[in-house]
Structure formats: C-alpha cells, structure tokens
Amino acid sequence: MAFFRLDRKGRGTVLGPLEDQVMQIVWAAGKPVPVSEVHRALHLQKKKVAYSTVKAILTNLAAKRYVKKRSEGKSNMFSAAISQKAFQEKVVSDVLASLAADYRNPLMAHLVDHLATDEESLHQLEKLIAAKRAEAVPHE
C-alpha cells in the first residue's frame, strides 16, 4: 500500500524525495538505464548520494513495481514500468478513492468550492451531475 504525503514544498507524493528524483531521471531517459547513469545524473543535479544508495532506491522502486529491473552482463538496467502520466493518474485515483471512502462530504464540498468558481464552471458541474443522474435512473 502506498502512502500519500506532502513534501517540503507542499506537493503531494507517494514517493520519497530521492525516489521522486530517481523516477524523474528514469522517465526522462526513456530507455533502460544503469545505476551509474542515474548516479551521475543525481550528481549533475548537485545531489551527493552514494552509488549504493542509488542502487538501493532503484531496487526498492522495482519492488514497488514503478521500475523494471533486468540484468545485462554485470550491470542491472532499470526502466520505467509505468509512464509518468499513468503514475500521476494512479496516485490521484488512489488518493481520491481513499478520501471519498473516509471523508466523502468534506471532499465533495471542497471540490465544489475549489472547482466551481464562476458561472461556466458551475454550469459544467451541473451538466456532469445531470449526466450522472441520467446514468443512475433505471431504464424502463
């Protein structure tokens, strides 16, 4: 089970700060990368992290099924198991499902307050509600 938390900048994430940076590097590569390449990219970002730490993070991300790990000679190669967009959609879906289960009414009130900020937004929300009602009505 993934845990959703806020980072220091107030952004929501299910990854730790280093895990997030490593995933950004893997996604940006767009191809399988060895630990050494991820380690080098972190150092270019002024992140002083031991090679063994990068290897451990990639191994943990593989265990969480965010990256795929395969052996190539004496090296391990890592590639994204899920696209960044699919990952973000899954996080949002999981968080909203959890909030809806435990905090349904406050969640709905917050979404309406946050999203329905003008007449056009209110109209779009009303159309979505009407469409959902039409789906729920048993057809004769």
Helices and strands as residue ranges (DSSP letters): E 5-6, E 12-13, H 17-29, E 33-34, H 35-44, H 51-63, E 67-72, E 75-80, H 84-115, H 119-136
